[in-house]
């Protein structure tokens, strides 16, 4: 499974959306359950799945999937 597929799978599982409906522009405005508590769960899950630790300034940039992809890269 590619990193992109893993990322979309995390979003799908956490926010109850079909990963096929997600793209780089998907954001808090387009994903209904991506709220402040969802962000906490998202960061924790991404850190576990990708075995990384995000800096606070990186997390502040999490505005859409495309940005998160570039931070993970």
DRENLUMLUM-16076 format. One record per atom (N, C-alpha, C, O, CB): chain; atom name; z, y, x; residue in one letter. Coordinates in steps of 0.05 Angstrom, whole numbers. Glycine has a CB too. Example, Ala and Ser with C-alpha at 12.3 -4.5 7.8 and 13.67 -1.06 7.14 Angstrom:
BEGIN
rec kette:A	atom:N	Z:156	Y:-114	X:264	rest:a
rec kette:A	atom:CA	Z:156	Y:-90	X:246	rest:a
rec kette:A	atom:C	Z:156	Y:-66	X:264	rest:a
rec kette:A	atom:O	Z:169	Y:-66	X:285	rest:a
rec kette:A	atom:CB	Z:181	Y:-89	X:226	rest:a
rec kette:A	atom:N	Z:142	Y:-45	X:257	rest:s
rec kette:A	atom:CA	Z:143	Y:-21	X:273	rest:s
rec kette:A	atom:C	Z:157	Y:1	X:258	rest:s
rec kette:A	atom:O	Z:161	Y:23	X:268	rest:s
rec kette:A	atom:CB	Z:114	Y:-12	X:282	rest:s
END
This chain:
BEGIN
rec kette:A	atom:N	Z:0	Y:-23	X:17	rest:x
rec kette:A	atom:CA	Z:0	Y:0	X:0	rest:x
rec kette:A	atom:C	Z:0	Y:25	X:18	rest:x
rec kette:A	atom:O	Z:16	Y:27	X:37	rest:x
rec kette:A	atom:CB	Z:24	Y:0	X:-19	rest:x
rec kette:A	atom:N	Z:-18	Y:44	X:12	rest:x
rec kette:A	atom:CA	Z:-19	Y:68	X:28	rest:x
rec kette:A	atom:C	Z:4	Y:87	X:22	rest:x
rec kette:A	atom:O	Z:18	Y:84	X:2	rest:x
rec kette:A	atom:CB	Z:-46	Y:82	X:23	rest:x
rec kette:A	atom:N	Z:9	Y:106	X:40	rest:x
rec kette:A	atom:CA	Z:30	Y:125	X:35	rest:x
rec kette:A	atom:C	Z:25	Y:142	X:10	rest:x
rec kette:A	atom:O	Z:44	Y:149	X:-4	rest:x
rec kette:A	atom:CB	Z:32	Y:144	X:59	rest:x
rec kette:A	atom:N	Z:0	Y:148	X:5	rest:x
rec kette:A	atom:CA	Z:-7	Y:163	X:-20	rest:x
rec kette:A	atom:C	Z:1	Y:146	X:-44	rest:x
rec kette:A	atom:O	Z:12	Y:157	X:-64	rest:x
rec kette:A	atom:CB	Z:-37	Y:170	X:-21	rest:x
rec kette:A	atom:N	Z:-6	Y:121	X:-44	rest:x
rec kette:A	atom:CA	Z:1	Y:103	X:-67	rest:x
rec kette:A	atom:C	Z:31	Y:101	X:-70	rest:x
rec kette:A	atom:O	Z:42	Y:101	X:-92	rest:x
rec kette:A	atom:CB	Z:-11	Y:75	X:-63	rest:x
rec kette:A	atom:N	Z:46	Y:99	X:-48	rest:x
rec kette:A	atom:CA	Z:75	Y:98	X:-49	rest:x
rec kette:A	atom:C	Z:86	Y:124	X:-61	rest:x
rec kette:A	atom:O	Z:104	Y:122	X:-78	rest:x
rec kette:A	atom:CB	Z:87	Y:94	X:-21	rest:x
rec kette:A	atom:N	Z:76	Y:146	X:-53	rest:x
rec kette:A	atom:CA	Z:85	Y:172	X:-63	rest:x
rec kette:A	atom:C	Z:80	Y:174	X:-93	rest:x
rec kette:A	atom:O	Z:98	Y:182	X:-108	rest:x
rec kette:A	atom:CB	Z:71	Y:195	X:-49	rest:x
rec kette:A	atom:N	Z:57	Y:167	X:-102	rest:x
rec kette:A	atom:CA	Z:51	Y:168	X:-131	rest:x
rec kette:A	atom:C	Z:67	Y:148	X:-146	rest:x
rec kette:A	atom:O	Z:75	Y:153	X:-169	rest:x
rec kette:A	atom:CB	Z:21	Y:163	X:-135	rest:x
rec kette:A	atom:N	Z:73	Y:125	X:-134	rest:x
rec kette:A	atom:CA	Z:90	Y:105	X:-147	rest:x
rec kette:A	atom:C	Z:118	Y:116	X:-151	rest:x
rec kette:A	atom:O	Z:130	Y:111	X:-172	rest:x
rec kette:A	atom:CB	Z:90	Y:79	X:-131	rest:x
rec kette:A	atom:N	Z:129	Y:129	X:-131	rest:x
rec kette:A	atom:CA	Z:155	Y:141	X:-133	rest:x
rec kette:A	atom:C	Z:156	Y:161	X:-156	rest:x
rec kette:A	atom:O	Z:174	Y:160	X:-173	rest:x
rec kette:A	atom:CB	Z:163	Y:155	X:-106	rest:x
rec kette:A	atom:N	Z:136	Y:178	X:-158	rest:x
rec kette:A	atom:CA	Z:135	Y:198	X:-179	rest:x
rec kette:A	atom:C	Z:133	Y:184	X:-206	rest:x
rec kette:A	atom:O	Z:147	Y:191	X:-225	rest:x
rec kette:A	atom:CB	Z:111	Y:217	X:-176	rest:x
rec kette:A	atom:N	Z:116	Y:163	X:-208	rest:x
rec kette:A	atom:CA	Z:113	Y:149	X:-233	rest:x
rec kette:A	atom:C	Z:139	Y:136	X:-242	rest:x
rec kette:A	atom:O	Z:146	Y:138	X:-266	rest:x
rec kette:A	atom:CB	Z:92	Y:128	X:-230	rest:x
rec kette:A	atom:N	Z:153	Y:123	X:-224	rest:x
rec kette:A	atom:CA	Z:178	Y:110	X:-231	rest:x
rec kette:A	atom:C	Z:200	Y:130	X:-239	rest:x
rec kette:A	atom:O	Z:214	Y:126	X:-258	rest:x
rec kette:A	atom:CB	Z:187	Y:92	X:-209	rest:x
rec kette:A	atom:N	Z:202	Y:151	X:-223	rest:x
rec kette:A	atom:CA	Z:224	Y:170	X:-228	rest:x
rec kette:A	atom:C	Z:220	Y:187	X:-253	rest:x
rec kette:A	atom:O	Z:239	Y:192	X:-268	rest:x
rec kette:A	atom:CB	Z:227	Y:189	X:-204	rest:x
rec kette:A	atom:N	Z:195	Y:194	X:-258	rest:x
rec kette:A	atom:CA	Z:190	Y:213	X:-280	rest:x
rec kette:A	atom:C	Z:176	Y:201	X:-304	rest:x
rec kette:A	atom:O	Z:169	Y:216	X:-323	rest:x
rec kette:A	atom:CB	Z:174	Y:236	X:-269	rest:x
rec kette:A	atom:N	Z:171	Y:175	X:-303	rest:x
rec kette:A	atom:CA	Z:160	Y:162	X:-326	rest:x
rec kette:A	atom:C	Z:131	Y:170	X:-333	rest:x
rec kette:A	atom:O	Z:124	Y:173	X:-356	rest:x
rec kette:A	atom:CB	Z:177	Y:166	X:-350	rest:x
rec kette:A	atom:N	Z:116	Y:173	X:-312	rest:x
rec kette:A	atom:CA	Z:87	Y:181	X:-316	rest:x
rec kette:A	atom:C	Z:70	Y:159	X:-302	rest:x
rec kette:A	atom:O	Z:78	Y:145	X:-284	rest:x
rec kette:A	atom:CB	Z:81	Y:209	X:-304	rest:x
rec kette:A	atom:N	Z:45	Y:157	X:-312	rest:x
rec kette:A	atom:CA	Z:26	Y:139	X:-300	rest:x
rec kette:A	atom:C	Z:16	Y:151	X:-274	rest:x
rec kette:A	atom:O	Z:5	Y:173	X:-274	rest:x
rec kette:A	atom:CB	Z:3	Y:133	X:-319	rest:x
rec kette:A	atom:N	Z:20	Y:137	X:-251	rest:x
rec kette:A	atom:CA	Z:11	Y:147	X:-225	rest:x
rec kette:A	atom:C	Z:-18	Y:155	X:-225	rest:x
rec kette:A	atom:O	Z:-26	Y:172	X:-210	rest:x
rec kette:A	atom:CB	Z:16	Y:127	X:-204	rest:x
rec kette:A	atom:N	Z:-35	Y:142	X:-242	rest:x
rec kette:A	atom:CA	Z:-63	Y:149	X:-243	rest:x
rec kette:A	atom:C	Z:-68	Y:177	X:-255	rest:x
rec kette:A	atom:O	Z:-90	Y:188	X:-251	rest:x
rec kette:A	atom:CB	Z:-78	Y:128	X:-260	rest:x
rec kette:A	atom:N	Z:-49	Y:188	X:-269	rest:x
rec kette:A	atom:CA	Z:-51	Y:214	X:-280	rest:x
rec kette:A	atom:C	Z:-42	Y:236	X:-261	rest:x
rec kette:A	atom:O	Z:-45	Y:260	X:-267	rest:x
rec kette:A	atom:CB	Z:-35	Y:216	X:-306	rest:x
rec kette:A	atom:N	Z:-32	Y:229	X:-238	rest:x
rec kette:A	atom:CA	Z:-21	Y:248	X:-219	rest:x
rec kette:A	atom:C	Z:-42	Y:256	X:-198	rest:x
rec kette:A	atom:O	Z:-60	Y:240	X:-191	rest:x
rec kette:A	atom:CB	Z:3	Y:237	X:-205	rest:x
rec kette:A	atom:N	Z:-40	Y:280	X:-188	rest:x
rec kette:A	atom:CA	Z:-58	Y:289	X:-166	rest:x
rec kette:A	atom:C	Z:-43	Y:309	X:-149	rest:x
rec kette:A	atom:O	Z:-19	Y:315	X:-154	rest:x
rec kette:A	atom:CB	Z:-84	Y:301	X:-178	rest:x
rec kette:A	atom:N	Z:-56	Y:320	X:-129	rest:x
rec kette:A	atom:CA	Z:-43	Y:339	X:-110	rest:x
rec kette:A	atom:C	Z:-32	Y:363	X:-125	rest:x
rec kette:A	atom:O	Z:-12	Y:375	X:-115	rest:x
rec kette:A	atom:CB	Z:-62	Y:347	X:-89	rest:x
rec kette:A	atom:N	Z:-43	Y:371	X:-147	rest:x
rec kette:A	atom:CA	Z:-34	Y:395	X:-161	rest:x
rec kette:A	atom:C	Z:-12	Y:389	X:-181	rest:x
rec kette:A	atom:O	Z:-1	Y:408	X:-193	rest:x
rec kette:A	atom:CB	Z:-57	Y:407	X:-176	rest:x
rec kette:A	atom:N	Z:-5	Y:364	X:-185	rest:x
rec kette:A	atom:CA	Z:17	Y:358	X:-204	rest:x
rec kette:A	atom:C	Z:43	Y:370	X:-194	rest:x
rec kette:A	atom:O	Z:50	Y:368	X:-170	rest:x
rec kette:A	atom:CB	Z:20	Y:327	X:-207	rest:x
rec kette:A	atom:N	Z:57	Y:384	X:-212	rest:x
rec kette:A	atom:CA	Z:80	Y:400	X:-204	rest:x
rec kette:A	atom:C	Z:102	Y:398	X:-226	rest:x
rec kette:A	atom:O	Z:99	Y:384	X:-245	rest:x
rec kette:A	atom:CB	Z:72	Y:429	X:-199	rest:x
rec kette:A	atom:N	Z:123	Y:414	X:-222	rest:x
rec kette:A	atom:CA	Z:144	Y:415	X:-242	rest:x
rec kette:A	atom:C	Z:133	Y:426	X:-268	rest:x
rec kette:A	atom:O	Z:145	Y:420	X:-289	rest:x
rec kette:A	atom:CB	Z:167	Y:432	X:-231	rest:x
rec kette:A	atom:N	Z:112	Y:441	X:-267	rest:x
rec kette:A	atom:CA	Z:100	Y:452	X:-291	rest:x
rec kette:A	atom:C	Z:85	Y:431	X:-307	rest:x
rec kette:A	atom:O	Z:81	Y:433	X:-331	rest:x
rec kette:A	atom:CB	Z:82	Y:475	X:-285	rest:x
rec kette:A	atom:N	Z:75	Y:410	X:-294	rest:x
rec kette:A	atom:CA	Z:58	Y:390	X:-307	rest:x
rec kette:A	atom:C	Z:72	Y:363	X:-310	rest:x
rec kette:A	atom:O	Z:62	Y:346	X:-324	rest:x
rec kette:A	atom:CB	Z:33	Y:387	X:-292	rest:x
rec kette:A	atom:N	Z:95	Y:359	X:-297	rest:x
rec kette:A	atom:CA	Z:110	Y:334	X:-299	rest:x
rec kette:A	atom:C	Z:136	Y:340	X:-314	rest:x
rec kette:A	atom:O	Z:154	Y:352	X:-302	rest:x
rec kette:A	atom:CB	Z:116	Y:321	X:-270	rest:x
rec kette:A	atom:N	Z:138	Y:333	X:-339	rest:x
rec kette:A	atom:CA	Z:160	Y:341	X:-356	rest:x
rec kette:A	atom:C	Z:188	Y:335	X:-346	rest:x
rec kette:A	atom:O	Z:206	Y:352	X:-349	rest:x
rec kette:A	atom:CB	Z:157	Y:329	X:-383	rest:x
rec kette:A	atom:N	Z:192	Y:312	X:-334	rest:x
rec kette:A	atom:CA	Z:219	Y:305	X:-326	rest:x
rec kette:A	atom:C	Z:227	Y:314	X:-298	rest:x
rec kette:A	atom:O	Z:248	Y:308	X:-288	rest:x
rec kette:A	atom:CB	Z:222	Y:275	X:-327	rest:x
rec kette:A	atom:N	Z:209	Y:329	X:-285	rest:x
rec kette:A	atom:CA	Z:215	Y:339	X:-258	rest:x
rec kette:A	atom:C	Z:231	Y:365	X:-260	rest:x
rec kette:A	atom:O	Z:220	Y:387	X:-258	rest:x
rec kette:A	atom:CB	Z:188	Y:343	X:-241	rest:x
rec kette:A	atom:N	Z:257	Y:361	X:-264	rest:x
rec kette:A	atom:CA	Z:275	Y:384	X:-266	rest:x
rec kette:A	atom:C	Z:293	Y:384	X:-242	rest:x
rec kette:A	atom:O	Z:288	Y:370	X:-222	rest:x
rec kette:A	atom:CB	Z:291	Y:383	X:-292	rest:x
rec kette:A	atom:N	Z:314	Y:400	X:-242	rest:x
rec kette:A	atom:CA	Z:332	Y:402	X:-218	rest:x
rec kette:A	atom:C	Z:345	Y:376	X:-211	rest:x
rec kette:A	atom:O	Z:347	Y:369	X:-188	rest:x
rec kette:A	atom:CB	Z:353	Y:423	X:-223	rest:x
rec kette:A	atom:N	Z:354	Y:361	X:-231	rest:x
rec kette:A	atom:CA	Z:366	Y:335	X:-226	rest:x
rec kette:A	atom:C	Z:345	Y:315	X:-216	rest:x
rec kette:A	atom:O	Z:350	Y:298	X:-199	rest:x
rec kette:A	atom:CB	Z:381	Y:324	X:-250	rest:x
rec kette:A	atom:N	Z:321	Y:317	X:-228	rest:x
rec kette:A	atom:CA	Z:299	Y:300	X:-219	rest:x
rec kette:A	atom:C	Z:292	Y:305	X:-190	rest:x
rec kette:A	atom:O	Z:284	Y:287	X:-176	rest:x
rec kette:A	atom:CB	Z:275	Y:305	X:-237	rest:x
rec kette:A	atom:N	Z:294	Y:330	X:-182	rest:x
rec kette:A	atom:CA	Z:289	Y:338	X:-154	rest:x
rec kette:A	atom:C	Z:308	Y:324	X:-135	rest:x
rec kette:A	atom:O	Z:301	Y:314	X:-114	rest:x
rec kette:A	atom:CB	Z:290	Y:368	X:-150	rest:x
rec kette:A	atom:N	Z:333	Y:323	X:-143	rest:x
rec kette:A	atom:CA	Z:354	Y:309	X:-126	rest:x
rec kette:A	atom:C	Z:346	Y:280	X:-123	rest:x
rec kette:A	atom:O	Z:347	Y:269	X:-101	rest:x
rec kette:A	atom:CB	Z:382	Y:312	X:-139	rest:x
rec kette:A	atom:N	Z:339	Y:267	X:-145	rest:x
rec kette:A	atom:CA	Z:332	Y:239	X:-144	rest:x
rec kette:A	atom:C	Z:306	Y:235	X:-128	rest:x
rec kette:A	atom:O	Z:303	Y:215	X:-114	rest:x
rec kette:A	atom:CB	Z:328	Y:228	X:-173	rest:x
rec kette:A	atom:N	Z:287	Y:253	X:-131	rest:x
rec kette:A	atom:CA	Z:262	Y:252	X:-117	rest:x
rec kette:A	atom:C	Z:266	Y:253	X:-87	rest:x
rec kette:A	atom:O	Z:255	Y:236	X:-72	rest:x
rec kette:A	atom:CB	Z:243	Y:274	X:-125	rest:x
rec kette:A	atom:N	Z:282	Y:272	X:-78	rest:x
rec kette:A	atom:CA	Z:288	Y:274	X:-49	rest:x
rec kette:A	atom:C	Z:301	Y:249	X:-38	rest:x
rec kette:A	atom:O	Z:293	Y:239	X:-17	rest:x
rec kette:A	atom:CB	Z:305	Y:299	X:-43	rest:x
rec kette:A	atom:N	Z:321	Y:239	X:-52	rest:x
rec kette:A	atom:CA	Z:335	Y:215	X:-44	rest:x
rec kette:A	atom:C	Z:316	Y:191	X:-42	rest:x
rec kette:A	atom:O	Z:317	Y:175	X:-23	rest:x
rec kette:A	atom:CB	Z:358	Y:208	X:-62	rest:x
rec kette:A	atom:N	Z:299	Y:188	X:-62	rest:x
rec kette:A	atom:CA	Z:281	Y:165	X:-63	rest:x
rec kette:A	atom:C	Z:259	Y:167	X:-41	rest:x
rec kette:A	atom:O	Z:253	Y:147	X:-28	rest:x
rec kette:A	atom:CB	Z:267	Y:163	X:-90	rest:x
rec kette:A	atom:N	Z:248	Y:191	X:-38	rest:x
rec kette:A	atom:CA	Z:228	Y:195	X:-17	rest:x
rec kette:A	atom:C	Z:240	Y:190	X:11	rest:x
rec kette:A	atom:O	Z:227	Y:177	X:28	rest:x
rec kette:A	atom:CB	Z:216	Y:223	X:-18	rest:x
rec kette:A	atom:N	Z:265	Y:199	X:16	rest:x
rec kette:A	atom:CA	Z:277	Y:194	X:41	rest:x
rec kette:A	atom:C	Z:281	Y:164	X:46	rest:x
rec kette:A	atom:O	Z:278	Y:155	X:69	rest:x
rec kette:A	atom:CB	Z:304	Y:208	X:43	rest:x
rec kette:A	atom:N	Z:288	Y:150	X:25	rest:x
rec kette:A	atom:CA	Z:292	Y:121	X:28	rest:x
rec kette:A	atom:C	Z:265	Y:106	X:32	rest:x
rec kette:A	atom:O	Z:262	Y:90	X:50	rest:x
rec kette:A	atom:CB	Z:306	Y:109	X:4	rest:x
rec kette:A	atom:N	Z:245	Y:112	X:16	rest:x
rec kette:A	atom:CA	Z:220	Y:98	X:16	rest:x
rec kette:A	atom:C	Z:205	Y:104	X:43	rest:x
rec kette:A	atom:O	Z:193	Y:85	X:54	rest:x
rec kette:A	atom:CB	Z:202	Y:106	X:-8	rest:x
rec kette:A	atom:N	Z:205	Y:129	X:51	rest:x
rec kette:A	atom:CA	Z:190	Y:136	X:75	rest:x
rec kette:A	atom:C	Z:207	Y:137	X:101	rest:x
rec kette:A	atom:O	Z:197	Y:144	X:122	rest:x
rec kette:A	atom:CB	Z:177	Y:163	X:71	rest:x
rec kette:A	atom:N	Z:233	Y:130	X:98	rest:x
rec kette:A	atom:CA	Z:251	Y:130	X:121	rest:x
rec kette:A	atom:C	Z:250	Y:156	X:137	rest:x
rec kette:A	atom:O	Z:246	Y:156	X:161	rest:x
rec kette:A	atom:CB	Z:245	Y:106	X:139	rest:x
rec kette:A	atom:N	Z:254	Y:178	X:122	rest:x
rec kette:A	atom:CA	Z:255	Y:204	X:134	rest:x
rec kette:A	atom:C	Z:279	Y:219	X:124	rest:x
rec kette:A	atom:O	Z:293	Y:211	X:105	rest:x
rec kette:A	atom:CB	Z:228	Y:220	X:128	rest:x
rec kette:A	atom:N	Z:285	Y:242	X:137	rest:x
rec kette:A	atom:CA	Z:305	Y:260	X:126	rest:x
rec kette:A	atom:C	Z:292	Y:288	X:126	rest:x
rec kette:A	atom:O	Z:282	Y:297	X:146	rest:x
rec kette:A	atom:CB	Z:331	Y:260	X:144	rest:x
rec kette:A	atom:N	Z:293	Y:300	X:102	rest:x
rec kette:A	atom:CA	Z:281	Y:326	X:99	rest:x
rec kette:A	atom:C	Z:301	Y:348	X:106	rest:x
rec kette:A	atom:O	Z:325	Y:346	X:102	rest:x
rec kette:A	atom:CB	Z:271	Y:330	X:71	rest:x
rec kette:A	atom:N	Z:290	Y:370	X:117	rest:x
rec kette:A	atom:CA	Z:306	Y:394	X:122	rest:x
rec kette:A	atom:C	Z:308	Y:409	X:96	rest:x
rec kette:A	atom:O	Z:290	Y:406	X:78	rest:x
rec kette:A	atom:CB	Z:293	Y:412	X:145	rest:x
rec kette:A	atom:N	Z:328	Y:425	X:93	rest:x
rec kette:A	atom:CA	Z:331	Y:440	X:68	rest:x
rec kette:A	atom:C	Z:307	Y:459	X:63	rest:x
rec kette:A	atom:O	Z:299	Y:462	X:40	rest:x
rec kette:A	atom:CB	Z:357	Y:457	X:70	rest:x
rec kette:A	atom:N	Z:297	Y:471	X:84	rest:x
rec kette:A	atom:CA	Z:273	Y:488	X:80	rest:x
rec kette:A	atom:C	Z:248	Y:473	X:71	rest:x
rec kette:A	atom:O	Z:232	Y:483	X:57	rest:x
rec kette:A	atom:CB	Z:267	Y:503	X:107	rest:x
rec kette:A	atom:N	Z:246	Y:448	X:80	rest:x
rec kette:A	atom:CA	Z:224	Y:431	X:71	rest:x
rec kette:A	atom:C	Z:227	Y:425	X:41	rest:x
rec kette:A	atom:O	Z:207	Y:427	X:26	rest:x
rec kette:A	atom:CB	Z:222	Y:404	X:87	rest:x
rec kette:A	atom:N	Z:251	Y:418	X:33	rest:x
rec kette:A	atom:CA	Z:255	Y:412	X:4	rest:x
rec kette:A	atom:C	Z:249	Y:436	X:-13	rest:x
rec kette:A	atom:O	Z:239	Y:433	X:-35	rest:x
rec kette:A	atom:CB	Z:285	Y:403	X:0	rest:x
rec kette:A	atom:N	Z:255	Y:460	X:-3	rest:x
rec kette:A	atom:CA	Z:250	Y:484	X:-19	rest:x
rec kette:A	atom:C	Z:220	Y:488	X:-23	rest:x
rec kette:A	atom:O	Z:212	Y:502	X:-42	rest:x
rec kette:A	atom:CB	Z:261	Y:508	X:-4	rest:x
rec kette:A	atom:N	Z:203	Y:476	X:-7	rest:x
rec kette:A	atom:CA	Z:174	Y:478	X:-10	rest:x
rec kette:A	atom:C	Z:163	Y:457	X:-29	rest:x
rec kette:A	atom:O	Z:139	Y:459	X:-35	rest:x
rec kette:A	atom:CB	Z:161	Y:475	X:17	rest:x
rec kette:A	atom:N	Z:178	Y:439	X:-39	rest:x
rec kette:A	atom:CA	Z:169	Y:418	X:-57	rest:x
rec kette:A	atom:C	Z:160	Y:429	X:-84	rest:x
rec kette:A	atom:O	Z:174	Y:426	X:-104	rest:x
rec kette:A	atom:CB	Z:191	Y:396	X:-61	rest:x
rec kette:A	atom:N	Z:136	Y:441	X:-85	rest:x
rec kette:A	atom:CA	Z:126	Y:453	X:-109	rest:x
rec kette:A	atom:C	Z:105	Y:436	X:-123	rest:x
rec kette:A	atom:O	Z:101	Y:439	X:-147	rest:x
rec kette:A	atom:CB	Z:115	Y:481	X:-104	rest:x
rec kette:A	atom:N	Z:92	Y:419	X:-108	rest:x
rec kette:A	atom:CA	Z:73	Y:400	X:-120	rest:x
rec kette:A	atom:C	Z:69	Y:376	X:-102	rest:x
rec kette:A	atom:O	Z:79	Y:376	X:-79	rest:x
rec kette:A	atom:CB	Z:46	Y:415	X:-126	rest:x
rec kette:A	atom:N	Z:55	Y:357	X:-111	rest:x
rec kette:A	atom:CA	Z:51	Y:332	X:-96	rest:x
rec kette:A	atom:C	Z:35	Y:337	X:-70	rest:x
rec kette:A	atom:O	Z:42	Y:325	X:-50	rest:x
rec kette:A	atom:CB	Z:36	Y:311	X:-113	rest:x
rec kette:A	atom:N	Z:16	Y:355	X:-71	rest:x
rec kette:A	atom:CA	Z:0	Y:361	X:-47	rest:x
rec kette:A	atom:C	Z:18	Y:371	X:-24	rest:x
rec kette:A	atom:O	Z:14	Y:363	X:-1	rest:x
rec kette:A	atom:CB	Z:-22	Y:381	X:-53	rest:x
rec kette:A	atom:N	Z:36	Y:389	X:-31	rest:x
rec kette:A	atom:CA	Z:54	Y:400	X:-10	rest:x
rec kette:A	atom:C	Z:72	Y:378	X:0	rest:x
rec kette:A	atom:O	Z:77	Y:377	X:25	rest:x
rec kette:A	atom:CB	Z:71	Y:424	X:-22	rest:x
rec kette:A	atom:N	Z:82	Y:362	X:-17	rest:x
rec kette:A	atom:CA	Z:100	Y:340	X:-8	rest:x
rec kette:A	atom:C	Z:85	Y:321	X:10	rest:x
rec kette:A	atom:O	Z:95	Y:312	X:30	rest:x
rec kette:A	atom:CB	Z:111	Y:324	X:-33	rest:x
rec kette:A	atom:N	Z:60	Y:315	X:4	rest:x
rec kette:A	atom:CA	Z:43	Y:298	X:21	rest:x
rec kette:A	atom:C	Z:41	Y:311	X:49	rest:x
rec kette:A	atom:O	Z:43	Y:297	X:69	rest:x
rec kette:A	atom:CB	Z:15	Y:294	X:9	rest:x
rec kette:A	atom:N	Z:35	Y:337	X:50	rest:x
rec kette:A	atom:CA	Z:32	Y:350	X:76	rest:x
rec kette:A	atom:C	Z:58	Y:350	X:92	rest:x
rec kette:A	atom:O	Z:57	Y:347	X:116	rest:x
rec kette:A	atom:CB	Z:22	Y:378	X:73	rest:x
rec kette:A	atom:N	Z:80	Y:353	X:79	rest:x
rec kette:A	atom:CA	Z:106	Y:352	X:92	rest:x
rec kette:A	atom:C	Z:112	Y:324	X:103	rest:x
rec kette:A	atom:O	Z:122	Y:321	X:125	rest:x
rec kette:A	atom:CB	Z:129	Y:361	X:74	rest:x
rec kette:A	atom:N	Z:105	Y:304	X:87	rest:x
rec kette:A	atom:CA	Z:109	Y:276	X:96	rest:x
rec kette:A	atom:C	Z:91	Y:269	X:120	rest:x
rec kette:A	atom:O	Z:98	Y:252	X:137	rest:x
rec kette:A	atom:CB	Z:104	Y:257	X:73	rest:x
rec kette:A	atom:N	Z:67	Y:282	X:121	rest:x
rec kette:A	atom:CA	Z:49	Y:276	X:143	rest:x
rec kette:A	atom:C	Z:60	Y:286	X:169	rest:x
rec kette:A	atom:O	Z:47	Y:283	X:190	rest:x
rec kette:A	atom:CB	Z:21	Y:288	X:138	rest:x
END
